[in-house]
Amino acid sequence: MKTIAVSARAKTLNDLLEKARRGAVVLESADGQRFALTAVNDWEGFDVGMSNDFADEVERTGSNKKLLKSLAVRRKGVRGKGIPLADVKKQLGIE
């Protein structure tokens, strides 16, 4: 995933970001493709490389101790607290 800094002068984009602060927004392009825009709090990214070899990617991901620890902590903290897929689809208007 790539992070792009948004200039304070980008009024339209900043208006969309403000709406996303209040709740998830689905953007629909002229050709009908949809994109989700939502606030991501406490997001932590992990680089696993840019290999074209899937086996290499799997090996790098599986040996990333920081990533695995983060996943274990998250998994432990959300058991039984998830949102049903049907509810997510309804919120996003993808029924």
Biopython code that builds the backbone (N, CA, C, O; Angstrom):
import numpy as np
from Bio.PDB.StructureBuilder import StructureBuilder

atoms = [
    (1, "MET", "N", (0.850, -1.164, 0.000)),
    (1, "MET", "CA", (0.000, 0.000, 0.000)),
    (1, "MET", "C", (0.896, 1.226, 0.000)),
    (1, "MET", "O", (1.923, 1.258, 0.678)),
    (2, "LYS", "N", (0.511, 2.205, -0.744)),
    (2, "LYS", "CA", (1.315, 3.411, -0.876)),
    (2, "LYS", "C", (0.643, 4.561, -0.119)),
    (2, "LYS", "O", (-0.571, 4.743, -0.208)),
    (3, "THR", "N", (1.437, 5.332, 0.623)),
    (3, "THR", "CA", (0.933, 6.505, 1.330)),
    (3, "THR", "C", (1.230, 7.741, 0.496)),
    (3, "THR", "O", (2.360, 7.945, 0.053)),
    (4, "ILE", "N", (0.205, 8.568, 0.284)),
    (4, "ILE", "CA", (0.346, 9.791, -0.499)),
    (4, "ILE", "C", (-0.048, 10.966, 0.386)),
    (4, "ILE", "O", (-1.155, 10.999, 0.923)),
    (5, "ALA", "N", (0.856, 11.930, 0.538)),
    (5, "ALA", "CA", (0.570, 13.126, 1.335)),
    (5, "ALA", "C", (-0.352, 14.039, 0.532)),
    (5, "ALA", "O", (-0.127, 14.272, -0.656)),
    (6, "VAL", "N", (-1.381, 14.548, 1.181)),
    (6, "VAL", "CA", (-2.340, 15.438, 0.526)),
    (6, "VAL", "C", (-2.050, 16.873, 0.938)),
    (6, "VAL", "O", (-2.005, 17.194, 2.126)),
    (7, "SER", "N", (-1.856, 17.717, -0.040)),
    (7, "SER", "CA", (-1.577, 19.128, 0.202)),
    (7, "SER", "C", (-2.785, 19.815, 0.832)),
    (7, "SER", "O", (-3.930, 19.470, 0.539)),
    (8, "ALA", "N", (-2.523, 20.776, 1.686)),
    (8, "ALA", "CA", (-3.609, 21.553, 2.299)),
    (8, "ALA", "C", (-4.372, 22.340, 1.239)),
    (8, "ALA", "O", (-5.506, 22.751, 1.483)),
    (9, "ARG", "N", (-3.779, 22.558, 0.076)),
    (9, "ARG", "CA", (-4.430, 23.320, -1.000)),
    (9, "ARG", "C", (-5.374, 22.468, -1.843)),
    (9, "ARG", "O", (-6.103, 23.012, -2.672)),
    (10, "ALA", "N", (-5.383, 21.153, -1.659)),
    (10, "ALA", "CA", (-6.243, 20.258, -2.434)),
    (10, "ALA", "C", (-7.630, 20.235, -1.802)),
    (10, "ALA", "O", (-7.979, 19.294, -1.089)),
    (11, "LYS", "N", (-8.423, 21.281, -2.067)),
    (11, "LYS", "CA", (-9.703, 21.482, -1.391)),
    (11, "LYS", "C", (-10.671, 20.296, -1.557)),
    (11, "LYS", "O", (-11.226, 19.808, -0.573)),
    (12, "THR", "N", (-10.867, 19.844, -2.775)),
    (12, "THR", "CA", (-11.817, 18.758, -3.008)),
    (12, "THR", "C", (-11.403, 17.495, -2.260)),
    (12, "THR", "O", (-12.230, 16.843, -1.624)),
    (13, "LEU", "N", (-10.130, 17.158, -2.340)),
    (13, "LEU", "CA", (-9.640, 15.964, -1.661)),
    (13, "LEU", "C", (-9.740, 16.111, -0.148)),
    (13, "LEU", "O", (-10.106, 15.162, 0.545)),
    (14, "ASN", "N", (-9.422, 17.282, 0.364)),
    (14, "ASN", "CA", (-9.540, 17.510, 1.807)),
    (14, "ASN", "C", (-10.991, 17.469, 2.268)),
    (14, "ASN", "O", (-11.267, 17.043, 3.390)),
    (15, "ASP", "N", (-11.924, 17.904, 1.423)),
    (15, "ASP", "CA", (-13.353, 17.788, 1.750)),
    (15, "ASP", "C", (-13.744, 16.316, 1.876)),
    (15, "ASP", "O", (-14.486, 15.943, 2.785)),
    (16, "LEU", "N", (-13.243, 15.480, 0.962)),
    (16, "LEU", "CA", (-13.522, 14.045, 1.027)),
    (16, "LEU", "C", (-12.903, 13.420, 2.280)),
    (16, "LEU", "O", (-13.525, 12.581, 2.932)),
    (17, "LEU", "N", (-11.688, 13.828, 2.609)),
    (17, "LEU", "CA", (-11.040, 13.300, 3.812)),
    (17, "LEU", "C", (-11.822, 13.685, 5.069)),
    (17, "LEU", "O", (-11.918, 12.897, 6.009)),
    (18, "GLU", "N", (-12.373, 14.883, 5.083)),
    (18, "GLU", "CA", (-13.181, 15.317, 6.224)),
    (18, "GLU", "C", (-14.426, 14.446, 6.355)),
    (18, "GLU", "O", (-14.813, 14.074, 7.463)),
    (19, "LYS", "N", (-15.049, 14.123, 5.228)),
    (19, "LYS", "CA", (-16.216, 13.230, 5.262)),
    (19, "LYS", "C", (-15.811, 11.850, 5.771)),
    (19, "LYS", "O", (-16.556, 11.227, 6.527)),
    (20, "ALA", "N", (-14.647, 11.370, 5.366)),
    (20, "ALA", "CA", (-14.168, 10.055, 5.809)),
    (20, "ALA", "C", (-13.849, 10.048, 7.302)),
    (20, "ALA", "O", (-13.906, 9.000, 7.945)),
    (21, "ARG", "N", (-13.516, 11.202, 7.851)),
    (21, "ARG", "CA", (-13.281, 11.281, 9.307)),
    (21, "ARG", "C", (-14.570, 11.002, 10.083)),
    (21, "ARG", "O", (-14.537, 10.475, 11.195)),
    (22, "ARG", "N", (-15.691, 11.358, 9.486)),
    (22, "ARG", "CA", (-16.994, 11.168, 10.137)),
    (22, "ARG", "C", (-17.574, 9.780, 9.887)),
    (22, "ARG", "O", (-18.446, 9.326, 10.627)),
    (23, "GLY", "N", (-17.091, 9.109, 8.845)),
    (23, "GLY", "CA", (-17.590, 7.774, 8.521)),
    (23, "GLY", "C", (-17.090, 7.347, 7.156)),
    (23, "GLY", "O", (-16.731, 8.191, 6.335)),
    (24, "ALA", "N", (-17.062, 6.067, 6.908)),
    (24, "ALA", "CA", (-16.540, 5.538, 5.648)),
    (24, "ALA", "C", (-17.301, 6.110, 4.460)),
    (24, "ALA", "O", (-18.510, 6.331, 4.518)),
    (25, "VAL", "N", (-16.555, 6.344, 3.378)),
    (25, "VAL", "CA", (-17.122, 6.902, 2.155)),
    (25, "VAL", "C", (-16.773, 5.948, 1.012)),
    (25, "VAL", "O", (-15.648, 5.455, 0.934)),
    (26, "VAL", "N", (-17.734, 5.691, 0.127)),
    (26, "VAL", "CA", (-17.467, 4.903, -1.068)),
    (26, "VAL", "C", (-17.438, 5.870, -2.244)),
    (26, "VAL", "O", (-18.419, 6.562, -2.517)),
    (27, "LEU", "N", (-16.300, 5.911, -2.939)),
    (27, "LEU", "CA", (-16.147, 6.766, -4.112)),
    (27, "LEU", "C", (-16.412, 5.919, -5.349)),
    (27, "LEU", "O", (-15.916, 4.797, -5.450)),
    (28, "GLU", "N", (-17.185, 6.444, -6.282)),
    (28, "GLU", "CA", (-17.478, 5.715, -7.508)),
    (28, "GLU", "C", (-16.970, 6.511, -8.694)),
    (28, "GLU", "O", (-17.354, 7.664, -8.886)),
    (29, "SER", "N", (-16.108, 5.897, -9.488)),
    (29, "SER", "CA", (-15.530, 6.573, -10.651)),
    (29, "SER", "C", (-16.550, 6.619, -11.785)),
    (29, "SER", "O", (-17.600, 5.979, -11.719)),
    (30, "ALA", "N", (-16.228, 7.382, -12.819)),
    (30, "ALA", "CA", (-17.124, 7.525, -13.969)),
    (30, "ALA", "C", (-17.411, 6.181, -14.629)),
    (30, "ALA", "O", (-18.483, 5.990, -15.204)),
    (31, "ASP", "N", (-16.457, 5.243, -14.552)),
    (31, "ASP", "CA", (-16.675, 3.926, -15.170)),
    (31, "ASP", "C", (-17.335, 2.924, -14.218)),
    (31, "ASP", "O", (-17.477, 1.748, -14.552)),
    (32, "GLY", "N", (-17.738, 3.396, -13.024)),
    (32, "GLY", "CA", (-18.464, 2.545, -12.088)),
    (32, "GLY", "C", (-17.623, 1.800, -11.067)),
    (32, "GLY", "O", (-18.168, 1.098, -10.215)),
    (33, "GLN", "N", (-16.308, 1.938, -11.136)),
    (33, "GLN", "CA", (-15.469, 1.252, -10.152)),
    (33, "GLN", "C", (-15.588, 1.967, -8.807)),
    (33, "GLN", "O", (-15.614, 3.196, -8.744)),
    (34, "ARG", "N", (-15.659, 1.183, -7.743)),
    (34, "ARG", "CA", (-15.832, 1.746, -6.402)),
    (34, "ARG", "C", (-14.553, 1.608, -5.579)),
    (34, "ARG", "O", (-13.794, 0.648, -5.712)),
    (35, "PHE", "N", (-14.346, 2.619, -4.717)),
    (35, "PHE", "CA", (-13.190, 2.660, -3.830)),
    (35, "PHE", "C", (-13.676, 3.061, -2.450)),
    (35, "PHE", "O", (-14.542, 3.927, -2.324)),
    (36, "ALA", "N", (-13.124, 2.434, -1.407)),
    (36, "ALA", "CA", (-13.490, 2.776, -0.033)),
    (36, "ALA", "C", (-12.479, 3.767, 0.524)),
    (36, "ALA", "O", (-11.269, 3.587, 0.388)),
    (37, "LEU", "N", (-12.992, 4.810, 1.150)),
    (37, "LEU", "CA", (-12.148, 5.811, 1.810)),
    (37, "LEU", "C", (-12.603, 5.868, 3.264)),
    (37, "LEU", "O", (-13.746, 6.216, 3.558)),
    (38, "THR", "N", (-11.699, 5.525, 4.157)),
    (38, "THR", "CA", (-12.052, 5.499, 5.573)),
    (38, "THR", "C", (-10.824, 5.845, 6.410)),
    (38, "THR", "O", (-9.689, 5.644, 5.980)),
    (39, "ALA", "N", (-11.064, 6.361, 7.597)),
    (39, "ALA", "CA", (-9.960, 6.680, 8.501)),
    (39, "ALA", "C", (-9.323, 5.384, 8.980)),
    (39, "ALA", "O", (-10.017, 4.406, 9.260)),
    (40, "VAL", "N", (-8.018, 5.383, 9.071)),
    (40, "VAL", "CA", (-7.284, 4.209, 9.548)),
    (40, "VAL", "C", (-6.478, 4.654, 10.759)),
    (40, "VAL", "O", (-5.412, 5.256, 10.633)),
    (41, "ASN", "N", (-7.009, 4.347, 11.924)),
    (41, "ASN", "CA", (-6.337, 4.740, 13.167)),
    (41, "ASN", "C", (-5.344, 3.675, 13.595)),
    (41, "ASN", "O", (-5.601, 2.479, 13.458)),
    (42, "ASP", "N", (-4.231, 4.110, 14.106)),
    (42, "ASP", "CA", (-3.200, 3.194, 14.614)),
    (42, "ASP", "C", (-2.757, 2.184, 13.555)),
    (42, "ASP", "O", (-2.475, 1.029, 13.871)),
    (43, "TRP", "N", (-2.699, 2.627, 12.301)),
    (43, "TRP", "CA", (-2.295, 1.752, 11.208)),
    (43, "TRP", "C", (-0.790, 1.538, 11.250)),
    (43, "TRP", "O", (-0.018, 2.467, 11.486)),
    (44, "GLU", "N", (-0.398, 0.314, 11.020)),
    (44, "GLU", "CA", (1.019, -0.017, 10.983)),
    (44, "GLU", "C", (1.268, -0.865, 9.739)),
    (44, "GLU", "O", (0.645, -1.912, 9.564)),
    (45, "GLY", "N", (2.169, -0.417, 8.883)),
    (45, "GLY", "CA", (2.467, -1.137, 7.659)),
    (45, "GLY", "C", (3.728, -1.974, 7.810)),
    (45, "GLY", "O", (4.591, -1.679, 8.637)),
    (46, "PHE", "N", (3.821, -3.015, 7.005)),
    (46, "PHE", "CA", (4.968, -3.904, 7.041)),
    (46, "PHE", "C", (5.425, -4.176, 5.621)),
    (46, "PHE", "O", (4.624, -4.572, 4.774)),
    (47, "ASP", "N", (6.698, -3.967, 5.356)),
    (47, "ASP", "CA", (7.257, -4.204, 4.034)),
    (47, "ASP", "C", (7.702, -5.650, 3.938)),
    (47, "ASP", "O", (8.496, -6.124, 4.750)),
    (48, "VAL", "N", (7.179, -6.350, 2.931)),
    (48, "VAL", "CA", (7.591, -7.733, 2.715)),
    (48, "VAL", "C", (8.290, -7.884, 1.376)),
    (48, "VAL", "O", (8.488, -9.000, 0.896)),
    (49, "GLY", "N", (8.662, -6.770, 0.774)),
    (49, "GLY", "CA", (9.431, -6.818, -0.464)),
    (49, "GLY", "C", (8.572, -6.682, -1.701)),
    (49, "GLY", "O", (7.347, -6.588, -1.627)),
    (50, "MET", "N", (9.244, -6.673, -2.842)),
    (50, "MET", "CA", (8.561, -6.493, -4.122)),
    (50, "MET", "C", (8.941, -7.619, -5.084)),
    (50, "MET", "O", (9.204, -7.355, -6.257)),
    (51, "SER", "N", (8.975, -8.817, -4.632)),
    (51, "SER", "CA", (9.387, -9.944, -5.458)),
    (51, "SER", "C", (8.251, -10.394, -6.370)),
    (51, "SER", "O", (7.079, -10.297, -6.006)),
    (52, "ASN", "N", (8.600, -10.882, -7.547)),
    (52, "ASN", "CA", (7.614, -11.488, -8.441)),
    (52, "ASN", "C", (7.436, -12.965, -8.128)),
    (52, "ASN", "O", (6.608, -13.642, -8.737)),
    (53, "ASP", "N", (8.210, -13.455, -7.184)),
    (53, "ASP", "CA", (8.174, -14.857, -6.796)),
    (53, "ASP", "C", (7.278, -15.011, -5.566)),
    (53, "ASP", "O", (7.640, -14.571, -4.474)),
    (54, "PHE", "N", (6.110, -15.633, -5.740)),
    (54, "PHE", "CA", (5.157, -15.759, -4.643)),
    (54, "PHE", "C", (5.748, -16.515, -3.459)),
    (54, "PHE", "O", (5.514, -16.142, -2.309)),
    (55, "ALA", "N", (6.501, -17.561, -3.722)),
    (55, "ALA", "CA", (7.111, -18.348, -2.639)),
    (55, "ALA", "C", (8.053, -17.478, -1.813)),
    (55, "ALA", "O", (8.126, -17.614, -0.592)),
    (56, "ASP", "N", (8.773, -16.583, -2.490)),
    (56, "ASP", "CA", (9.670, -15.661, -1.791)),
    (56, "ASP", "C", (8.865, -14.706, -0.913)),
    (56, "ASP", "O", (9.255, -14.423, 0.220)),
    (57, "GLU", "N", (7.749, -14.211, -1.432)),
    (57, "GLU", "CA", (6.886, -13.307, -0.656)),
    (57, "GLU", "C", (6.354, -14.015, 0.594)),
    (57, "GLU", "O", (6.344, -13.446, 1.685)),
    (58, "VAL", "N", (5.917, -15.255, 0.417)),
    (58, "VAL", "CA", (5.387, -16.026, 1.551)),
    (58, "VAL", "C", (6.477, -16.230, 2.597)),
    (58, "VAL", "O", (6.227, -16.081, 3.793)),
    (59, "GLU", "N", (7.672, -16.566, 2.154)),
    (59, "GLU", "CA", (8.784, -16.783, 3.084)),
    (59, "GLU", "C", (9.116, -15.502, 3.844)),
    (59, "GLU", "O", (9.309, -15.534, 5.059)),
    (60, "ARG", "N", (9.182, -14.370, 3.130)),
    (60, "ARG", "CA", (9.497, -13.096, 3.773)),
    (60, "ARG", "C", (8.414, -12.710, 4.786)),
    (60, "ARG", "O", (8.714, -12.246, 5.886)),
    (61, "THR", "N", (7.163, -12.907, 4.399)),
    (61, "THR", "CA", (6.062, -12.560, 5.290)),
    (61, "THR", "C", (6.093, -13.431, 6.540)),
    (61, "THR", "O", (5.949, -12.929, 7.654)),
    (62, "GLY", "N", (6.282, -14.736, 6.356)),
    (62, "GLY", "CA", (6.309, -15.665, 7.482)),
    (62, "GLY", "C", (7.486, -15.463, 8.416)),
    (62, "GLY", "O", (7.425, -15.867, 9.578)),
    (63, "SER", "N", (8.562, -14.844, 7.933)),
    (63, "SER", "CA", (9.729, -14.629, 8.789)),
    (63, "SER", "C", (9.783, -13.213, 9.366)),
    (63, "SER", "O", (10.739, -12.861, 10.058)),
    (64, "ASN", "N", (8.776, -12.413, 9.088)),
    (64, "ASN", "CA", (8.723, -11.045, 9.607)),
    (64, "ASN", "C", (8.159, -11.098, 11.031)),
    (64, "ASN", "O", (6.943, -11.076, 11.226)),
    (65, "LYS", "N", (9.048, -11.167, 12.015)),
    (65, "LYS", "CA", (8.635, -11.347, 13.406)),
    (65, "LYS", "C", (7.765, -10.207, 13.919)),
    (65, "LYS", "O", (6.830, -10.436, 14.687)),
    (66, "LYS", "N", (8.067, -8.979, 13.500)),
    (66, "LYS", "CA", (7.275, -7.836, 13.938)),
    (66, "LYS", "C", (5.836, -7.950, 13.419)),
    (66, "LYS", "O", (4.884, -7.677, 14.151)),
    (67, "LEU", "N", (5.686, -8.353, 12.162)),
    (67, "LEU", "CA", (4.364, -8.538, 11.578)),
    (67, "LEU", "C", (3.608, -9.654, 12.293)),
    (67, "LEU", "O", (2.448, -9.474, 12.664)),
    (68, "LEU", "N", (4.241, -10.783, 12.488)),
    (68, "LEU", "CA", (3.573, -11.913, 13.132)),
    (68, "LEU", "C", (3.146, -11.581, 14.556)),
    (68, "LEU", "O", (2.070, -11.992, 14.992)),
    (69, "LYS", "N", (3.974, -10.848, 15.280)),
    (69, "LYS", "CA", (3.619, -10.450, 16.642)),
    (69, "LYS", "C", (2.409, -9.510, 16.604)),
    (69, "LYS", "O", (1.480, -9.651, 17.400)),
    (70, "SER", "N", (2.429, -8.559, 15.683)),
    (70, "SER", "CA", (1.315, -7.620, 15.553)),
    (70, "SER", "C", (0.014, -8.358, 15.228)),
    (70, "SER", "O", (-1.032, -8.047, 15.797)),
    (71, "LEU", "N", (0.075, -9.328, 14.320)),
    (71, "LEU", "CA", (-1.119, -10.104, 13.969)),
    (71, "LEU", "C", (-1.638, -10.904, 15.158)),
    (71, "LEU", "O", (-2.848, -10.995, 15.364)),
    (72, "ALA", "N", (-0.740, -11.478, 15.933)),
    (72, "ALA", "CA", (-1.147, -12.256, 17.105)),
    (72, "ALA", "C", (-1.846, -11.367, 18.128)),
    (72, "ALA", "O", (-2.857, -11.765, 18.707)),
    (73, "VAL", "N", (-1.316, -10.168, 18.353)),
    (73, "VAL", "CA", (-1.927, -9.235, 19.308)),
    (73, "VAL", "C", (-3.309, -8.814, 18.820)),
    (73, "VAL", "O", (-4.266, -8.785, 19.594)),
    (74, "ARG", "N", (-3.408, -8.489, 17.533)),
    (74, "ARG", "CA", (-4.698, -8.066, 16.980)),
    (74, "ARG", "C", (-5.720, -9.189, 17.044)),
    (74, "ARG", "O", (-6.877, -8.958, 17.393)),
    (75, "ARG", "N", (-5.296, -10.415, 16.706)),
    (75, "ARG", "CA", (-6.206, -11.553, 16.707)),
    (75, "ARG", "C", (-6.749, -11.793, 18.118)),
    (75, "ARG", "O", (-7.933, -12.076, 18.300)),
    (76, "LYS", "N", (-5.866, -11.676, 19.108)),
    (76, "LYS", "CA", (-6.262, -11.905, 20.493)),
    (76, "LYS", "C", (-7.262, -10.845, 20.965)),
    (76, "LYS", "O", (-8.183, -11.147, 21.724)),
    (77, "GLY", "N", (-7.076, -9.609, 20.511)),
    (77, "GLY", "CA", (-7.919, -8.509, 20.969)),
    (77, "GLY", "C", (-9.282, -8.401, 20.311)),
    (77, "GLY", "O", (-10.139, -7.673, 20.811)),
    (78, "VAL", "N", (-9.516, -9.107, 19.193)),
    (78, "VAL", "CA", (-10.792, -8.942, 18.487)),
    (78, "VAL", "C", (-11.672, -10.182, 18.476)),
    (78, "VAL", "O", (-12.756, -10.160, 17.893)),
    (79, "ARG", "N", (-11.244, -11.225, 19.086)),
    (79, "ARG", "CA", (-12.060, -12.445, 19.066)),
    (79, "ARG", "C", (-13.472, -12.146, 19.569)),
    (79, "ARG", "O", (-13.662, -11.613, 20.662)),
    (80, "GLY", "N", (-14.447, -12.501, 18.750)),
    (80, "GLY", "CA", (-15.846, -12.311, 19.128)),
    (80, "GLY", "C", (-16.343, -10.882, 18.997)),
    (80, "GLY", "O", (-17.499, -10.610, 19.323)),
    (81, "LYS", "N", (-15.503, -9.952, 18.529)),
    (81, "LYS", "CA", (-15.901, -8.549, 18.425)),
    (81, "LYS", "C", (-16.015, -8.094, 16.982)),
    (81, "LYS", "O", (-16.126, -6.897, 16.720)),
    (82, "GLY", "N", (-15.990, -9.021, 16.053)),
    (82, "GLY", "CA", (-16.018, -8.665, 14.634)),
    (82, "GLY", "C", (-17.381, -8.154, 14.197)),
    (82, "GLY", "O", (-18.362, -8.224, 14.938)),
    (83, "ILE", "N", (-17.416, -7.639, 12.981)),
    (83, "ILE", "CA", (-18.657, -7.158, 12.371)),
    (83, "ILE", "C", (-19.042, -8.174, 11.299)),
    (83, "ILE", "O", (-18.213, -8.509, 10.453)),
    (84, "PRO", "N", (-20.271, -8.668, 11.313)),
    (84, "PRO", "CA", (-20.687, -9.638, 10.304)),
    (84, "PRO", "C", (-20.526, -9.065, 8.888)),
    (84, "PRO", "O", (-20.781, -7.883, 8.657)),
    (85, "LEU", "N", (-20.103, -9.911, 7.952)),
    (85, "LEU", "CA", (-19.888, -9.488, 6.579)),
    (85, "LEU", "C", (-21.132, -8.845, 5.984)),
    (85, "LEU", "O", (-21.026, -7.865, 5.247)),
    (86, "ALA", "N", (-22.289, -9.372, 6.288)),
    (86, "ALA", "CA", (-23.535, -8.804, 5.764)),
    (86, "ALA", "C", (-23.706, -7.351, 6.204)),
    (86, "ALA", "O", (-24.182, -6.521, 5.430)),
    (87, "ASP", "N", (-23.315, -7.037, 7.457)),
    (87, "ASP", "CA", (-23.413, -5.664, 7.951)),
    (87, "ASP", "C", (-22.432, -4.744, 7.229)),
    (87, "ASP", "O", (-22.765, -3.602, 6.912)),
    (88, "VAL", "N", (-21.228, -5.241, 6.973)),
    (88, "VAL", "CA", (-20.226, -4.440, 6.255)),
    (88, "VAL", "C", (-20.718, -4.142, 4.849)),
    (88, "VAL", "O", (-20.624, -3.004, 4.388)),
    (89, "LYS", "N", (-21.244, -5.157, 4.158)),
    (89, "LYS", "CA", (-21.769, -4.952, 2.806)),
    (89, "LYS", "C", (-22.910, -3.932, 2.807)),
    (89, "LYS", "O", (-23.008, -3.098, 1.907)),
    (90, "LYS", "N", (-23.757, -4.005, 3.812)),
    (90, "LYS", "CA", (-24.883, -3.071, 3.898)),
    (90, "LYS", "C", (-24.362, -1.647, 4.104)),
    (90, "LYS", "O", (-24.849, -0.712, 3.467)),
    (91, "GLN", "N", (-23.372, -1.476, 4.993)),
    (91, "GLN", "CA", (-22.804, -0.160, 5.242)),
    (91, "GLN", "C", (-22.160, 0.417, 3.994)),
    (91, "GLN", "O", (-22.221, 1.626, 3.770)),
    (92, "LEU", "N", (-21.545, -0.430, 3.181)),
    (92, "LEU", "CA", (-20.866, 0.019, 1.978)),
    (92, "LEU", "C", (-21.787, 0.077, 0.752)),
    (92, "LEU", "O", (-21.383, 0.519, -0.323)),
    (93, "GLY", "N", (-23.030, -0.376, 0.938)),
    (93, "GLY", "CA", (-23.968, -0.368, -0.176)),
    (93, "GLY", "C", (-23.650, -1.402, -1.242)),
    (93, "GLY", "O", (-23.912, -1.193, -2.426)),
    (94, "ILE", "N", (-23.076, -2.533, -0.804)),
    (94, "ILE", "CA", (-22.689, -3.607, -1.732)),
    (94, "ILE", "C", (-23.543, -4.831, -1.444)),
    (94, "ILE", "O", (-23.021, -5.842, -0.973)),
    (95, "GLU", "N", (-24.802, -4.770, -1.705)),
    (95, "GLU", "CA", (-25.665, -5.894, -1.337)),
    (95, "GLU", "C", (-25.930, -6.842, -2.433)),
    (95, "GLU", "O", (-26.644, -7.826, -2.239)),
]
sb = StructureBuilder()
sb.init_structure("model")
sb.init_model(0)
sb.init_chain("A")
sb.init_seg("    ")
for serial, (resi, resn, name, xyz) in enumerate(atoms, 1):
    if name == "N":
        sb.init_residue(resn, " ", resi, " ")
    sb.init_atom(name, np.array(xyz, "f"), 0.0, 1.0, " ", f" {name:<3s}", serial, name[0])
structure = sb.get_structure()
